[in-house]
Structure formats: structure tokens, C-alpha cells
Amino acid sequence: MPAKSKAQQEAMAIALAAKKGKIPKRKLLGASKQMAESMTKKQLEEFASTPRKILPKKVNVKTWYS
């Protein structure tokens, strides 16, 4: 499943970097920390690999859940 926004893609990439050991997990905050704990490396790679050019900066929450 691809990321829905640039913010989500960036959070996934940070969580993936922590999962791979490139940055310490103790430095993670908020969503990135939660994602690193709850998702597999493969899931994070799928989301983080979404091309940023096609993504909006943010997604309206109402349109995202519908």
C-alpha cells in the first residue's frame, strides 16, 4: 500500500531507518515511534518507497477515511 501524503511517507522512512539501525530508536517521536514498533520492515519499505512527487503535502482527513 502506498503512502497517502508526503508527511506519512517521511514518517515511514524515519521509522524504517530506525528499524534498520541507522538512527537510534530512542530518538523517534510520535507516529514514527509507533510505526517502528508496530510494523514490519517490509511494510515500512512499501510505504517509504512511494515516489514523493506524486504525493500531496497533507491529506484531508475526511477524504482519507472515505
C-alpha positions, 0 to 999 in steps of 0.5 A: 500500500502506498503512502497517502501524503508526503508527511506519512511517507517521511514518517515511514522512512524515519521509522524504517531507518530506525528499524534498520539501525541507522538512527537510534530508536530512542530518538523517534517521536510520535507516529514514527515511534509507533510505526517502528514498533508496530510494523514490519520492515517490509511494510515500512519499505512499501510505504517509504518507497512511494515516489514523493512527487506524486504525493500531496503535502497533507491529506484531508482527513475526511477524504482519507477515511472515505 
